[in-house]
């Protein structure tokens, strides 16, 4: 009996997500990205990674992550961003 209840609940929730997604024209499930939660976080790494006009050198990805942590941009768990997260933000 409980398996039937679980499967019917899953079916109803899936149908509701599909209806809502069709109405909005995008998927409504999943975690919200940094672009929605913290738009400044998407712009900062690009600015920090750019070459300096004076020296022509760029900061390393680790230095960019450290500077973002210094500016107060942390993960949801309160840790500083990892290098691969900085790479993904730069590609966004």
SVG drawing of the C-alpha trace seen along z (x, -y; Angstrom):
<svg xmlns="http://www.w3.org/2000/svg" viewBox="-2 -51 56 53">
<polyline fill="none" stroke="black" stroke-width="0.4" points="0.0,0.0 2.7,-2.5 4.5,-1.9 1.3,-2.8 1.0,-5.9 4.6,-6.9 4.3,-6.3 1.1,-8.2 2.5,-11.2 5.6,-11.2 3.4,-11.1 1.2,-14.0 4.3,-16.1 5.9,-15.4 2.8,-16.3 2.5,-19.6 6.2,-20.4 5.6,-19.7 2.5,-21.9 4.3,-24.8 7.4,-24.4 5.2,-24.5 3.4,-27.6 6.7,-29.5 8.7,-28.1 11.6,-26.9 12.2,-24.1 11.2,-25.0 13.1,-22.3 16.6,-22.3 18.8,-24.6 18.9,-28.3 22.2,-29.3 24.6,-32.1 23.2,-34.3 19.9,-34.4 21.1,-34.3 24.0,-36.7 24.3,-38.5 27.4,-40.4 29.3,-37.2 29.0,-36.5 30.6,-39.8 33.3,-40.0 35.5,-37.1 35.6,-38.4 36.8,-41.8 39.3,-40.2 40.8,-37.9 41.3,-40.6 44.9,-41.6 46.2,-44.6 46.7,-47.7 49.9,-48.6 51.6,-45.2 49.8,-43.2 49.5,-40.2 46.4,-38.3 45.6,-37.0 45.6,-33.2 42.3,-31.4 43.3,-30.7 44.0,-34.4 40.6,-35.3 38.9,-32.8 40.8,-34.3 39.8,-37.8 36.2,-36.8 36.3,-35.3 37.8,-38.6 35.0,-40.5 32.5,-38.2 31.4,-36.0 31.2,-32.5 29.5,-29.2 26.2,-28.3 28.1,-26.4 30.3,-29.4 33.5,-28.3 35.5,-30.1 34.9,-29.3 36.9,-26.5 39.0,-27.0 36.6,-24.9 33.7,-27.1 35.6,-30.2 36.3,-28.6 32.5,-28.0 31.7,-31.5 34.2,-32.8 32.6,-30.7 29.1,-31.9"/>
</svg>
